[in-house]
């Protein structure tokens, strides 16, 4: 890891505490936004995560279960529920998102994206730049 002098300034205790508090508040705010999106779309959090993983291109049940940290039987229940809600189409070998599911994912990710942009606009870049570089390298 190659740190410049400016990056090391963020290791001061006061700055780290400020960053931790900022990240915690941001996390709580995003968590509330995700919860609101799930409630508006009649989804559970795990259902949303499964849809997002499928949207990213994971099509095999084992891949999705590993990415979302679910047991296979729980994933099967989630997939059946999503199929009943007409969000997914399940074949023996293929899982695909329906048009209704695509609209739902786009609407949800756009809303969460707007919230993330608002949070970053409120954050002082001087406090975050070095820390972001460190987090990205982890």
C-alpha positions as CSV (number, residue, x, y, z in Angstrom):
1,X,0.0,0.0,0.0
2,X,1.5,3.3,-1.1
3,X,0.4,6.2,1.2
4,X,1.2,9.8,0.7
5,X,1.7,12.3,3.6
6,X,-1.8,13.6,3.1
7,X,-3.2,10.2,3.5
8,X,-1.4,9.6,6.8
9,X,-3.1,12.7,8.3
10,X,-6.3,10.8,8.4
11,X,-4.9,8.3,10.9
12,X,-5.1,10.9,13.7
13,X,-7.5,9.6,16.3
14,X,-10.0,12.5,16.0
15,X,-10.2,12.0,12.2
16,X,-10.7,8.3,12.5
17,X,-13.5,8.7,15.0
18,X,-15.2,11.3,12.8
19,X,-14.9,9.0,9.8
20,X,-16.3,6.1,11.8
21,X,-19.3,8.1,13.0
22,X,-19.9,9.4,9.5
23,X,-19.8,5.9,8.0
24,X,-22.2,4.7,10.8
25,X,-24.7,7.5,10.1
26,X,-24.4,6.8,6.4
27,X,-24.9,3.1,6.9
28,X,-28.0,3.7,9.0
29,X,-29.4,6.1,6.5
30,X,-28.9,3.7,3.6
31,X,-30.2,0.8,5.6
32,X,-33.5,2.8,6.2
33,X,-33.7,3.6,2.5
34,X,-33.3,-0.1,1.6
35,X,-35.9,-1.0,4.1
36,X,-38.3,1.6,2.7
37,X,-37.7,0.3,-0.9
38,X,-38.4,-3.3,0.2
39,X,-41.6,-2.3,2.0
40,X,-42.8,-0.3,-1.0
41,X,-42.2,-3.2,-3.4
42,X,-43.4,-5.9,-1.0
43,X,-40.0,-7.6,-0.8
44,X,-37.9,-9.0,2.0
45,X,-34.3,-7.8,2.3
46,X,-33.0,-11.3,1.2
47,X,-35.4,-11.3,-1.8
48,X,-33.9,-7.9,-2.9
49,X,-30.4,-9.2,-2.5
50,X,-31.2,-12.3,-4.5
51,X,-32.7,-10.2,-7.3
52,X,-29.6,-7.9,-7.3
53,X,-27.2,-10.9,-7.6
54,X,-29.2,-12.3,-10.5
55,X,-29.2,-8.9,-12.1
56,X,-25.4,-8.9,-11.8
57,X,-25.3,-12.1,-13.8
58,X,-25.2,-15.0,-11.3
59,X,-27.6,-17.7,-12.6
60,X,-26.7,-20.8,-10.7
61,X,-28.4,-21.4,-7.3
62,X,-25.1,-22.3,-5.6
63,X,-23.4,-19.1,-6.8
64,X,-26.3,-17.0,-5.5
65,X,-26.5,-18.8,-2.2
66,X,-22.7,-18.3,-1.7
67,X,-22.9,-14.6,-2.6
68,X,-25.9,-13.8,-0.3
69,X,-24.8,-16.2,2.4
70,X,-28.1,-18.2,2.4
71,X,-28.7,-21.9,2.8
72,X,-29.9,-23.6,-0.3
73,X,-33.3,-24.5,1.1
74,X,-33.9,-20.8,2.1
75,X,-32.8,-19.7,-1.4
76,X,-35.3,-22.1,-2.9
77,X,-38.1,-20.6,-0.8
78,X,-37.0,-17.1,-1.8
79,X,-36.9,-18.0,-5.5
80,X,-40.4,-19.6,-5.3
81,X,-41.8,-16.5,-3.6
82,X,-40.2,-14.2,-6.3
83,X,-41.7,-16.4,-9.0
84,X,-45.2,-16.1,-7.4
85,X,-44.7,-12.3,-7.3
86,X,-43.9,-12.5,-11.1
87,X,-40.4,-11.1,-10.6
88,X,-38.4,-14.1,-11.7
89,X,-38.9,-16.9,-14.1
90,X,-37.4,-20.3,-13.1
91,X,-36.5,-23.0,-15.4
92,X,-34.5,-26.1,-14.5
93,X,-31.2,-24.6,-15.5
94,X,-32.0,-20.9,-15.9
95,X,-33.1,-18.1,-13.6
96,X,-34.2,-14.8,-15.3
97,X,-35.8,-11.6,-14.2
98,X,-39.1,-10.7,-15.7
99,X,-40.0,-7.3,-17.1
100,X,-41.8,-6.4,-13.9
101,X,-38.7,-7.5,-12.0
102,X,-36.4,-5.3,-14.2
103,X,-38.7,-2.3,-13.5
104,X,-38.6,-3.0,-9.8
105,X,-34.8,-3.4,-9.7
106,X,-34.3,-0.2,-11.7
107,X,-36.7,1.8,-9.5
108,X,-35.1,0.5,-6.3
109,X,-31.5,1.0,-7.3
110,X,-32.2,4.5,-8.7
111,X,-33.8,5.5,-5.4
112,X,-30.9,4.1,-3.3
113,X,-28.4,5.6,-5.7
114,X,-29.9,9.1,-5.2
115,X,-29.6,8.6,-1.4
116,X,-25.9,7.6,-1.8
117,X,-25.2,10.7,-3.9
118,X,-26.9,12.9,-1.4
119,X,-24.8,11.4,1.4
120,X,-21.5,11.8,-0.5
121,X,-22.4,15.4,-1.3
122,X,-22.8,16.2,2.4
123,X,-19.4,14.5,3.3
124,X,-16.4,16.8,3.5
125,X,-14.0,15.3,0.8
126,X,-11.0,16.4,3.0
127,X,-12.1,13.9,5.7
128,X,-12.9,11.0,3.4
129,X,-10.4,10.9,0.5
130,X,-7.5,9.2,2.3
131,X,-9.9,6.8,4.1
132,X,-11.7,5.9,0.9
133,X,-8.4,5.0,-0.7
134,X,-7.6,2.7,2.3
135,X,-11.0,1.1,2.3
136,X,-10.8,0.4,-1.5
137,X,-7.4,-1.3,-1.0
138,X,-8.9,-3.6,1.7
